[in-house]
Structures are given as C-alpha cells and as structure tokens.
Amino acid sequence: MKVTPDIIRHEFIGTKGKITKSRHADYVGINGEVVNETKNTFAILHAGKTKSVIKNSAVFQFKFSDGTAVEIDGKLLVGRPEDRLKKSVKRLW
C-alpha cells in the first residue's frame, strides 16, 4: 500500500492498532484489533477486553493487512467514518 495523505480515508475496523502517544497515560501501550469506530472513539480489543480510546487525545499506529505501518494523529481521524471519505486533505510535503 502506498502511504499518502488519503490514508485517513481508509477503513480502520479490522486493522491492528496501537496507541504510541497520548495525553492520557493509561492509553499508551493499548494495542489490538480495532473492532468499532464512532465519531470520537476507536474501540480496540486489548487483552480480551474492549477499550474505548478517544481519537482526539492520542497518536495511533496502524498496521494494515499488507504489512504497511503508519502513524496518524487522532485529530485527523475525528469524525464519522462515512464523513471522512468526503474530507479533502492538503499535502504537507
């Protein structure tokens, strides 16, 4: 998979996710499969329990099925999944 700014339009349910940075110390280190997504949260299956993580307060690392790993600031992911498809992203590089 080619990593472009359009990565925020990707479907994240079913991918492996990990929280690398967060304002909430308890979030850092949570990892597992993303099982649900709402406007403001990701539900991650971690150690047999579902943990809800607020998107706006964390930096996520996702690993896709083809082995591609990306790190995305959760602030870019805030919004309903279906509305993110309509969002346009300015290239920063």
MODELLER restraints for C-alpha pairs under 7 A, 6 or more apart:
rsr = mdl.restraints
at = mdl.atoms
rsr.add(forms.Gaussian(group=physical.xy_distance, feature=features.Distance(at['CA:1:A'], at['CA:66:A']), mean=6.93, stdev=0.5))
rsr.add(forms.Gaussian(group=physical.xy_distance, feature=features.Distance(at['CA:1:A'], at['CA:68:A']), mean=6.42, stdev=0.5))
rsr.add(forms.Gaussian(group=physical.xy_distance, feature=features.Distance(at['CA:5:A'], at['CA:89:A']), mean=6.35, stdev=0.5))
rsr.add(forms.Gaussian(group=physical.xy_distance, feature=features.Distance(at['CA:5:A'], at['CA:91:A']), mean=6.44, stdev=0.5))
rsr.add(forms.Gaussian(group=physical.xy_distance, feature=features.Distance(at['CA:6:A'], at['CA:89:A']), mean=6.89, stdev=0.5))
rsr.add(forms.Gaussian(group=physical.xy_distance, feature=features.Distance(at['CA:8:A'], at['CA:77:A']), mean=6.38, stdev=0.5))
rsr.add(forms.Gaussian(group=physical.xy_distance, feature=features.Distance(at['CA:9:A'], at['CA:84:A']), mean=5.58, stdev=0.5))
rsr.add(forms.Gaussian(group=physical.xy_distance, feature=features.Distance(at['CA:9:A'], at['CA:85:A']), mean=5.11, stdev=0.5))
rsr.add(forms.Gaussian(group=physical.xy_distance, feature=features.Distance(at['CA:12:A'], at['CA:34:A']), mean=6.72, stdev=0.5))
rsr.add(forms.Gaussian(group=physical.xy_distance, feature=features.Distance(at['CA:13:A'], at['CA:34:A']), mean=5.02, stdev=0.5))
rsr.add(forms.Gaussian(group=physical.xy_distance, feature=features.Distance(at['CA:13:A'], at['CA:35:A']), mean=5.49, stdev=0.5))
rsr.add(forms.Gaussian(group=physical.xy_distance, feature=features.Distance(at['CA:13:A'], at['CA:36:A']), mean=5.96, stdev=0.5))
rsr.add(forms.Gaussian(group=physical.xy_distance, feature=features.Distance(at['CA:13:A'], at['CA:37:A']), mean=6.93, stdev=0.5))
rsr.add(forms.Gaussian(group=physical.xy_distance, feature=features.Distance(at['CA:14:A'], at['CA:33:A']), mean=5.88, stdev=0.5))
rsr.add(forms.Gaussian(group=physical.xy_distance, feature=features.Distance(at['CA:14:A'], at['CA:34:A']), mean=5.38, stdev=0.5))
rsr.add(forms.Gaussian(group=physical.xy_distance, feature=features.Distance(at['CA:14:A'], at['CA:35:A']), mean=6.09, stdev=0.5))
rsr.add(forms.Gaussian(group=physical.xy_distance, feature=features.Distance(at['CA:15:A'], at['CA:33:A']), mean=5.61, stdev=0.5))
rsr.add(forms.Gaussian(group=physical.xy_distance, feature=features.Distance(at['CA:15:A'], at['CA:34:A']), mean=5.77, stdev=0.5))
rsr.add(forms.Gaussian(group=physical.xy_distance, feature=features.Distance(at['CA:15:A'], at['CA:62:A']), mean=6.67, stdev=0.5))
rsr.add(forms.Gaussian(group=physical.xy_distance, feature=features.Distance(at['CA:15:A'], at['CA:63:A']), mean=6.27, stdev=0.5))
rsr.add(forms.Gaussian(group=physical.xy_distance, feature=features.Distance(at['CA:15:A'], at['CA:64:A']), mean=5.62, stdev=0.5))
rsr.add(forms.Gaussian(group=physical.xy_distance, feature=features.Distance(at['CA:16:A'], at['CA:32:A']), mean=5.40, stdev=0.5))
rsr.add(forms.Gaussian(group=physical.xy_distance, feature=features.Distance(at['CA:16:A'], at['CA:33:A']), mean=4.45, stdev=0.5))
rsr.add(forms.Gaussian(group=physical.xy_distance, feature=features.Distance(at['CA:16:A'], at['CA:34:A']), mean=6.24, stdev=0.5))
rsr.add(forms.Gaussian(group=physical.xy_distance, feature=features.Distance(at['CA:16:A'], at['CA:62:A']), mean=5.64, stdev=0.5))
rsr.add(forms.Gaussian(group=physical.xy_distance, feature=features.Distance(at['CA:16:A'], at['CA:63:A']), mean=5.24, stdev=0.5))
rsr.add(forms.Gaussian(group=physical.xy_distance, feature=features.Distance(at['CA:16:A'], at['CA:64:A']), mean=6.79, stdev=0.5))
rsr.add(forms.Gaussian(group=physical.xy_distance, feature=features.Distance(at['CA:17:A'], at['CA:31:A']), mean=5.49, stdev=0.5))
rsr.add(forms.Gaussian(group=physical.xy_distance, feature=features.Distance(at['CA:17:A'], at['CA:32:A']), mean=5.52, stdev=0.5))
rsr.add(forms.Gaussian(group=physical.xy_distance, feature=features.Distance(at['CA:17:A'], at['CA:33:A']), mean=5.93, stdev=0.5))
rsr.add(forms.Gaussian(group=physical.xy_distance, feature=features.Distance(at['CA:17:A'], at['CA:34:A']), mean=6.29, stdev=0.5))
rsr.add(forms.Gaussian(group=physical.xy_distance, feature=features.Distance(at['CA:17:A'], at['CA:60:A']), mean=6.59, stdev=0.5))
rsr.add(forms.Gaussian(group=physical.xy_distance, feature=features.Distance(at['CA:17:A'], at['CA:61:A']), mean=5.64, stdev=0.5))
rsr.add(forms.Gaussian(group=physical.xy_distance, feature=features.Distance(at['CA:17:A'], at['CA:62:A']), mean=4.51, stdev=0.5))
rsr.add(forms.Gaussian(group=physical.xy_distance, feature=features.Distance(at['CA:17:A'], at['CA:63:A']), mean=6.47, stdev=0.5))
rsr.add(forms.Gaussian(group=physical.xy_distance, feature=features.Distance(at['CA:18:A'], at['CA:29:A']), mean=6.53, stdev=0.5))
rsr.add(forms.Gaussian(group=physical.xy_distance, feature=features.Distance(at['CA:18:A'], at['CA:30:A']), mean=5.70, stdev=0.5))
rsr.add(forms.Gaussian(group=physical.xy_distance, feature=features.Distance(at['CA:18:A'], at['CA:31:A']), mean=4.10, stdev=0.5))
rsr.add(forms.Gaussian(group=physical.xy_distance, feature=features.Distance(at['CA:18:A'], at['CA:32:A']), mean=6.59, stdev=0.5))
rsr.add(forms.Gaussian(group=physical.xy_distance, feature=features.Distance(at['CA:18:A'], at['CA:60:A']), mean=5.64, stdev=0.5))
rsr.add(forms.Gaussian(group=physical.xy_distance, feature=features.Distance(at['CA:18:A'], at['CA:61:A']), mean=5.09, stdev=0.5))
rsr.add(forms.Gaussian(group=physical.xy_distance, feature=features.Distance(at['CA:18:A'], at['CA:62:A']), mean=6.48, stdev=0.5))
rsr.add(forms.Gaussian(group=physical.xy_distance, feature=features.Distance(at['CA:19:A'], at['CA:27:A']), mean=6.53, stdev=0.5))
rsr.add(forms.Gaussian(group=physical.xy_distance, feature=features.Distance(at['CA:19:A'], at['CA:28:A']), mean=5.23, stdev=0.5))
rsr.add(forms.Gaussian(group=physical.xy_distance, feature=features.Distance(at['CA:19:A'], at['CA:29:A']), mean=5.56, stdev=0.5))
rsr.add(forms.Gaussian(group=physical.xy_distance, feature=features.Distance(at['CA:19:A'], at['CA:30:A']), mean=5.62, stdev=0.5))
rsr.add(forms.Gaussian(group=physical.xy_distance, feature=features.Distance(at['CA:19:A'], at['CA:31:A']), mean=6.49, stdev=0.5))
rsr.add(forms.Gaussian(group=physical.xy_distance, feature=features.Distance(at['CA:19:A'], at['CA:58:A']), mean=6.55, stdev=0.5))
rsr.add(forms.Gaussian(group=physical.xy_distance, feature=features.Distance(at['CA:19:A'], at['CA:59:A']), mean=5.88, stdev=0.5))
rsr.add(forms.Gaussian(group=physical.xy_distance, feature=features.Distance(at['CA:19:A'], at['CA:60:A']), mean=4.70, stdev=0.5))
rsr.add(forms.Gaussian(group=physical.xy_distance, feature=features.Distance(at['CA:19:A'], at['CA:61:A']), mean=6.25, stdev=0.5))
rsr.add(forms.Gaussian(group=physical.xy_distance, feature=features.Distance(at['CA:20:A'], at['CA:28:A']), mean=5.69, stdev=0.5))
rsr.add(forms.Gaussian(group=physical.xy_distance, feature=features.Distance(at['CA:20:A'], at['CA:29:A']), mean=6.38, stdev=0.5))
rsr.add(forms.Gaussian(group=physical.xy_distance, feature=features.Distance(at['CA:20:A'], at['CA:59:A']), mean=5.77, stdev=0.5))
rsr.add(forms.Gaussian(group=physical.xy_distance, feature=features.Distance(at['CA:20:A'], at['CA:60:A']), mean=5.96, stdev=0.5))
rsr.add(forms.Gaussian(group=physical.xy_distance, feature=features.Distance(at['CA:20:A'], at['CA:61:A']), mean=6.61, stdev=0.5))
rsr.add(forms.Gaussian(group=physical.xy_distance, feature=features.Distance(at['CA:21:A'], at['CA:28:A']), mean=5.76, stdev=0.5))
rsr.add(forms.Gaussian(group=physical.xy_distance, feature=features.Distance(at['CA:21:A'], at['CA:58:A']), mean=5.66, stdev=0.5))
rsr.add(forms.Gaussian(group=physical.xy_distance, feature=features.Distance(at['CA:21:A'], at['CA:59:A']), mean=5.10, stdev=0.5))
rsr.add(forms.Gaussian(group=physical.xy_distance, feature=features.Distance(at['CA:22:A'], at['CA:28:A']), mean=6.04, stdev=0.5))
rsr.add(forms.Gaussian(group=physical.xy_distance, feature=features.Distance(at['CA:22:A'], at['CA:57:A']), mean=5.64, stdev=0.5))
rsr.add(forms.Gaussian(group=physical.xy_distance, feature=features.Distance(at['CA:22:A'], at['CA:58:A']), mean=4.21, stdev=0.5))
rsr.add(forms.Gaussian(group=physical.xy_distance, feature=features.Distance(at['CA:22:A'], at['CA:59:A']), mean=6.25, stdev=0.5))
rsr.add(forms.Gaussian(group=physical.xy_distance, feature=features.Distance(at['CA:23:A'], at['CA:57:A']), mean=5.77, stdev=0.5))
rsr.add(forms.Gaussian(group=physical.xy_distance, feature=features.Distance(at['CA:23:A'], at['CA:58:A']), mean=6.74, stdev=0.5))
rsr.add(forms.Gaussian(group=physical.xy_distance, feature=features.Distance(at['CA:30:A'], at['CA:46:A']), mean=6.46, stdev=0.5))
rsr.add(forms.Gaussian(group=physical.xy_distance, feature=features.Distance(at['CA:31:A'], at['CA:46:A']), mean=5.83, stdev=0.5))
rsr.add(forms.Gaussian(group=physical.xy_distance, feature=features.Distance(at['CA:32:A'], at['CA:44:A']), mean=5.85, stdev=0.5))
rsr.add(forms.Gaussian(group=physical.xy_distance, feature=features.Distance(at['CA:32:A'], at['CA:45:A']), mean=5.28, stdev=0.5))
rsr.add(forms.Gaussian(group=physical.xy_distance, feature=features.Distance(at['CA:32:A'], at['CA:46:A']), mean=5.13, stdev=0.5))
rsr.add(forms.Gaussian(group=physical.xy_distance, feature=features.Distance(at['CA:33:A'], at['CA:44:A']), mean=5.54, stdev=0.5))
rsr.add(forms.Gaussian(group=physical.xy_distance, feature=features.Distance(at['CA:33:A'], at['CA:45:A']), mean=5.38, stdev=0.5))
rsr.add(forms.Gaussian(group=physical.xy_distance, feature=features.Distance(at['CA:34:A'], at['CA:42:A']), mean=6.71, stdev=0.5))
rsr.add(forms.Gaussian(group=physical.xy_distance, feature=features.Distance(at['CA:34:A'], at['CA:43:A']), mean=5.83, stdev=0.5))
rsr.add(forms.Gaussian(group=physical.xy_distance, feature=features.Distance(at['CA:34:A'], at['CA:44:A']), mean=4.46, stdev=0.5))
rsr.add(forms.Gaussian(group=physical.xy_distance, feature=features.Distance(at['CA:34:A'], at['CA:45:A']), mean=6.40, stdev=0.5))
rsr.add(forms.Gaussian(group=physical.xy_distance, feature=features.Distance(at['CA:35:A'], at['CA:43:A']), mean=5.66, stdev=0.5))
rsr.add(forms.Gaussian(group=physical.xy_distance, feature=features.Distance(at['CA:35:A'], at['CA:44:A']), mean=5.75, stdev=0.5))
rsr.add(forms.Gaussian(group=physical.xy_distance, feature=features.Distance(at['CA:35:A'], at['CA:45:A']), mean=6.52, stdev=0.5))
rsr.add(forms.Gaussian(group=physical.xy_distance, feature=features.Distance(at['CA:36:A'], at['CA:42:A']), mean=5.98, stdev=0.5))
rsr.add(forms.Gaussian(group=physical.xy_distance, feature=features.Distance(at['CA:36:A'], at['CA:43:A']), mean=4.96, stdev=0.5))
rsr.add(forms.Gaussian(group=physical.xy_distance, feature=features.Distance(at['CA:37:A'], at['CA:43:A']), mean=6.11, stdev=0.5))
rsr.add(forms.Gaussian(group=physical.xy_distance, feature=features.Distance(at['CA:38:A'], at['CA:80:A']), mean=6.05, stdev=0.5))
rsr.add(forms.Gaussian(group=physical.xy_distance, feature=features.Distance(at['CA:39:A'], at['CA:78:A']), mean=6.03, stdev=0.5))
rsr.add(forms.Gaussian(group=physical.xy_distance, feature=features.Distance(at['CA:39:A'], at['CA:79:A']), mean=4.40, stdev=0.5))
rsr.add(forms.Gaussian(group=physical.xy_distance, feature=features.Distance(at['CA:39:A'], at['CA:80:A']), mean=4.24, stdev=0.5))
rsr.add(forms.Gaussian(group=physical.xy_distance, feature=features.Distance(at['CA:40:A'], at['CA:54:A']), mean=5.85, stdev=0.5))
rsr.add(forms.Gaussian(group=physical.xy_distance, feature=features.Distance(at['CA:40:A'], at['CA:55:A']), mean=5.60, stdev=0.5))
rsr.add(forms.Gaussian(group=physical.xy_distance, feature=features.Distance(at['CA:40:A'], at['CA:78:A']), mean=5.57, stdev=0.5))
rsr.add(forms.Gaussian(group=physical.xy_distance, feature=features.Distance(at['CA:40:A'], at['CA:79:A']), mean=6.35, stdev=0.5))
rsr.add(forms.Gaussian(group=physical.xy_distance, feature=features.Distance(at['CA:41:A'], at['CA:52:A']), mean=6.19, stdev=0.5))
rsr.add(forms.Gaussian(group=physical.xy_distance, feature=features.Distance(at['CA:41:A'], at['CA:53:A']), mean=5.35, stdev=0.5))
rsr.add(forms.Gaussian(group=physical.xy_distance, feature=features.Distance(at['CA:41:A'], at['CA:54:A']), mean=4.47, stdev=0.5))
rsr.add(forms.Gaussian(group=physical.xy_distance, feature=features.Distance(at['CA:41:A'], at['CA:55:A']), mean=5.20, stdev=0.5))
rsr.add(forms.Gaussian(group=physical.xy_distance, feature=features.Distance(at['CA:42:A'], at['CA:52:A']), mean=5.67, stdev=0.5))
rsr.add(forms.Gaussian(group=physical.xy_distance, feature=features.Distance(at['CA:42:A'], at['CA:53:A']), mean=5.33, stdev=0.5))
rsr.add(forms.Gaussian(group=physical.xy_distance, feature=features.Distance(at['CA:42:A'], at['CA:54:A']), mean=6.64, stdev=0.5))
rsr.add(forms.Gaussian(group=physical.xy_distance, feature=features.Distance(at['CA:42:A'], at['CA:55:A']), mean=6.67, stdev=0.5))
rsr.add(forms.Gaussian(group=physical.xy_distance, feature=features.Distance(at['CA:43:A'], at['CA:50:A']), mean=6.08, stdev=0.5))
rsr.add(forms.Gaussian(group=physical.xy_distance, feature=features.Distance(at['CA:43:A'], at['CA:51:A']), mean=5.48, stdev=0.5))
rsr.add(forms.Gaussian(group=physical.xy_distance, feature=features.Distance(at['CA:43:A'], at['CA:52:A']), mean=4.43, stdev=0.5))
rsr.add(forms.Gaussian(group=physical.xy_distance, feature=features.Distance(at['CA:43:A'], at['CA:53:A']), mean=6.37, stdev=0.5))
rsr.add(forms.Gaussian(group=physical.xy_distance, feature=features.Distance(at['CA:44:A'], at['CA:50:A']), mean=5.47, stdev=0.5))
rsr.add(forms.Gaussian(group=physical.xy_distance, feature=features.Distance(at['CA:44:A'], at['CA:51:A']), mean=5.22, stdev=0.5))
rsr.add(forms.Gaussian(group=physical.xy_distance, feature=features.Distance(at['CA:44:A'], at['CA:52:A']), mean=6.37, stdev=0.5))
rsr.add(forms.Gaussian(group=physical.xy_distance, feature=features.Distance(at['CA:45:A'], at['CA:51:A']), mean=6.29, stdev=0.5))
rsr.add(forms.Gaussian(group=physical.xy_distance, feature=features.Distance(at['CA:55:A'], at['CA:74:A']), mean=4.54, stdev=0.5))
rsr.add(forms.Gaussian(group=physical.xy_distance, feature=features.Distance(at['CA:55:A'], at['CA:75:A']), mean=6.36, stdev=0.5))
rsr.add(forms.Gaussian(group=physical.xy_distance, feature=features.Distance(at['CA:55:A'], at['CA:77:A']), mean=6.72, stdev=0.5))
rsr.add(forms.Gaussian(group=physical.xy_distance, feature=features.Distance(at['CA:55:A'], at['CA:78:A']), mean=6.14, stdev=0.5))
rsr.add(forms.Gaussian(group=physical.xy_distance, feature=features.Distance(at['CA:56:A'], at['CA:74:A']), mean=5.05, stdev=0.5))
rsr.add(forms.Gaussian(group=physical.xy_distance, feature=features.Distance(at['CA:56:A'], at['CA:75:A']), mean=4.64, stdev=0.5))
rsr.add(forms.Gaussian(group=physical.xy_distance, feature=features.Distance(at['CA:56:A'], at['CA:78:A']), mean=6.50, stdev=0.5))
rsr.add(forms.Gaussian(group=physical.xy_distance, feature=features.Distance(at['CA:57:A'], at['CA:74:A']), mean=6.67, stdev=0.5))
rsr.add(forms.Gaussian(group=physical.xy_distance, feature=features.Distance(at['CA:58:A'], at['CA:73:A']), mean=6.62, stdev=0.5))
rsr.add(forms.Gaussian(group=physical.xy_distance, feature=features.Distance(at['CA:58:A'], at['CA:74:A']), mean=5.47, stdev=0.5))
rsr.add(forms.Gaussian(group=physical.xy_distance, feature=features.Distance(at['CA:59:A'], at['CA:71:A']), mean=6.97, stdev=0.5))
rsr.add(forms.Gaussian(group=physical.xy_distance, feature=features.Distance(at['CA:59:A'], at['CA:72:A']), mean=5.83, stdev=0.5))
rsr.add(forms.Gaussian(group=physical.xy_distance, feature=features.Distance(at['CA:59:A'], at['CA:73:A']), mean=4.43, stdev=0.5))
rsr.add(forms.Gaussian(group=physical.xy_distance, feature=features.Distance(at['CA:59:A'], at['CA:74:A']), mean=5.36, stdev=0.5))
rsr.add(forms.Gaussian(group=physical.xy_distance, feature=features.Distance(at['CA:60:A'], at['CA:71:A']), mean=5.57, stdev=0.5))
rsr.add(forms.Gaussian(group=physical.xy_distance, feature=features.Distance(at['CA:60:A'], at['CA:72:A']), mean=5.33, stdev=0.5))
rsr.add(forms.Gaussian(group=physical.xy_distance, feature=features.Distance(at['CA:60:A'], at['CA:73:A']), mean=6.24, stdev=0.5))
rsr.add(forms.Gaussian(group=physical.xy_distance, feature=features.Distance(at['CA:60:A'], at['CA:74:A']), mean=6.48, stdev=0.5))
rsr.add(forms.Gaussian(group=physical.xy_distance, feature=features.Distance(at['CA:61:A'], at['CA:69:A']), mean=6.82, stdev=0.5))
rsr.add(forms.Gaussian(group=physical.xy_distance, feature=features.Distance(at['CA:61:A'], at['CA:70:A']), mean=5.55, stdev=0.5))
rsr.add(forms.Gaussian(group=physical.xy_distance, feature=features.Distance(at['CA:61:A'], at['CA:71:A']), mean=4.21, stdev=0.5))
rsr.add(forms.Gaussian(group=physical.xy_distance, feature=features.Distance(at['CA:61:A'], at['CA:72:A']), mean=6.32, stdev=0.5))
rsr.add(forms.Gaussian(group=physical.xy_distance, feature=features.Distance(at['CA:62:A'], at['CA:69:A']), mean=5.54, stdev=0.5))
rsr.add(forms.Gaussian(group=physical.xy_distance, feature=features.Distance(at['CA:62:A'], at['CA:70:A']), mean=5.43, stdev=0.5))
rsr.add(forms.Gaussian(group=physical.xy_distance, feature=features.Distance(at['CA:62:A'], at['CA:71:A']), mean=6.37, stdev=0.5))
rsr.add(forms.Gaussian(group=physical.xy_distance, feature=features.Distance(at['CA:63:A'], at['CA:69:A']), mean=4.31, stdev=0.5))
rsr.add(forms.Gaussian(group=physical.xy_distance, feature=features.Distance(at['CA:63:A'], at['CA:70:A']), mean=6.63, stdev=0.5))
